[in-house]
Each structure stands twice: as structure tokens, then as C-alpha cells.
Amino acid sequence: MKKSLIALAFGTLGLGIAEFVMMGILPDVAKDLGISIPTAGHFISAYALGVCVGAPVLTLARKYPLKHILLVLVTLIMIGNICAAMAPNYWVLLVARFISGLPHGAYFGVGSIVAEKLADKGKGSEAVSIMIAGMTIANLFGVPLGTSLSTMLSWRATFLLVGIWGIVIMYYIWRWVPHVEGLQDTGFKGQFRFLKTPAPWLILGATALGNGGVFCWYSYINPLLTHVSGFSAESITPLMILAGFGMVMGNLISGRLSDRYTPGKVGTAAQALICMMLLLIFFLSPYKWAAALLMCLCTAGLFAVSSPEQILIIRVAKGGEMLGAACVQVAFNLGNAIGAYVGGLAVSGGYRYPALTGVPFALIGFTLFLIFYKKYQAKY
């Protein structure tokens, strides 16, 4: 494995902890700042808003070397998380979370392009999956670690950890990532020209709706496992590690298969897997063994579809590759937000129903992927 790809994965590891750890430490943050848990939920929304704003701003950096852009983005990761660790009140933390989210989509966008350029011939999808692996490892180890730090010390220690990790990311990107030839400057308008064709919209739609379907269920995984499947509260941490293991394996296997069978075919198959798993979760979640196994398979499907989406958008976004790759992360976060909201509405019927509610979303995501594959399989 090339050290340059490991350096890029260090970055997605930090971003993964920064994004997902807030769900686990929300009660601690709310108590310390004297606000309600729903109000503390604004910190999750602020990060997502930063992701959405940061992606299009990336077009302004199109003329700069890709390595330099990565170093600036890592600096923002450090600033945002250190400010979050020192935030004295709600408003400062809200702004800090917004700043933390700004580099997220942009980093994935630039990192995907760099990873593909550094990959050996025919290994582009696998290289992108290695970069994304940092995000899956964050869910496997980083988020449980951050939650434990919040419990034992303070939620501020969690954000300080991510800020300090930013120094590690910056050092290894500076040392291990070589100078990569920048992209051709197609002008400001040229960055958006690829959006005139249906191909990118099919990918972005599949990303938003496919992920939305998963997060209808995954946003409420804790009460499902405890109230429906019958697991104890102490079992949740190891179960979340199991879910993270599914993410890691799904991502790495998908990257390798995409180079062998094409990203379009693998992405379509992974999205079909998600549809089946969500439906089975609704029916079989009262059985402990089935709930745990299906959870692992569904999270594997969630990240098995990620590297195909990331590599496909780069290939269809000619002239606007950075913007396209960053927009996948915007679609991902938009899907998360929609899924969590719609799943919350379904909870009133019982904790099994968010999974069932997610099936139509995932099915539409599969349909869009299938249309893309059928129409563009010869090219992508």
C-alpha cells in the first residue's frame, strides 16, 4: 500500500471522528453548556451545513496545486476542532462546528482525485477506497474512543484529540503525498458544466436517497437493539464496533471489486443489498443473532457503495472533478439529514418501522444506480 494513500486516509479518519462523535457525546455537551439535547442537535446540523457550503467554495481554489489545497483543508480541520474544544457557550461551539464541516466535502473531493492519480494502473477504485477507509475506521475505533474520552474526562478532550490529530495529518501529507499535477482550469463556469448531463444527477440522487434509506434505520439503531432485539445497554458499544467492522470490510472489498467488475456494477449490487437488508431488519430484528448480522451487512453495504460513487462522479464530472467529488459528500450528508428526520417520524409506530421506511428510499437509490449502469456501462 502506498504511504501517500495512508496519509490521505489519516485525513478521512479525523473527519469521520469529527462528524460522527457528536451523536455519542450530545448529552454531555448539552449538560455542560446548560442547553437541551434537541438544541445540542444543532451542532450536528451546523457541521452538515459546513459540508454543504465548503464544497462549492472549492471551485475558487481550482488553480492551486492539489497538495497545497489539502494542507489548507487540514488547517481548517485543526482550527475548527480546537475552537470547539475551547468553546465557552452554545454560539461559539455552533460556529466552530460549522468551520469543522467546511473542509469535509472538499477534502474528499481533492483526496479522491489525488488518490486516483497516485494509483497504479487499473487500481483507481481501490486507491479511493483506501482513502475512504479512514472514515470507516473512525466508526470502528475513533468514535468509541471519543465517546469514552467524553465520559471519563470531558467532551472537550474529544475535540482536542481531533485537533491534535490534524497536526499528524498535516505532517504526513506534507511528507508522503507527492506533488500531483493540478487539474486543467476550465474557468468558473466550466466547473459546473458537467451538471448539464444526467449522469452526475443519477449518481448524486442515488447517493442521497440510498444513504437516506440507511440513516432512516441507523439513526435509531440504539433503541432498536435495546427495545426490540433485547440487547442490554452494555452491549451497544461492542455492537457499534461490529457495525464499524462491517463498514471497513464493505469499503475495502468494494474498492477491489470495482476495479475488477466496474464501479457501476458494484455500486448497483451494493445498493440492492441495502434494500434487502433493510427489509429483513424490519421482519427479523426481534431476534438477536439476526439483528446483529443484518446490522453488520447493512453497514457494509453503506460503505460498499461509497467508493463506486466517489470514483464514478470523478469520471463523469469532466472539467469539474473537484466540485463533483465534493458534491458526493454533500449528497451523503443531505441523505443523512433526510433519513434521520423521516426515520424519526416513523418511530411513533415502533422502533422497527424506521427500517421499513428506509426501504423506498433505498429502492429509488437502487433504481437510479441501475439506470446509470444500463445507460453508461460501456463508458464507466
Secondary structure, DSSP 8 states (H G I E B T S, - for coil): --HHHHHHHHHHHHHHHHHHHHHHHHHHHHHHHT--HHHHTHHHHHHHHHHHHHHHHGGGGTTS-HHHHHHHHHHHHHHHHHHHHH--SHHHHHHHHHHHHHHHHHHHHHHHHHHHHHS-TT-HHHHHHHHHHHHHHIIIIIHHHHHHHHHHT-HHHHHHHHHHHHHHHHHHHHHHS---------HHHHTTGGGGSHHHHHHHHHHHHHHHHHHHHHTTHHHIIIIIS---GGGHHHHHHHHHHHHHHHHHHHHHHHHHH-HHHHHHHHHHHHHHHHHHHHHHTTSHHHHHHHHHHHHHHHHHTHHHHHHHHHHH-TT-HHHHHHHHHHHHHHHHHHHHHHHHHHGGG-TTHHHHHHHHHHHHHHHHHHHHHHHHTTT-
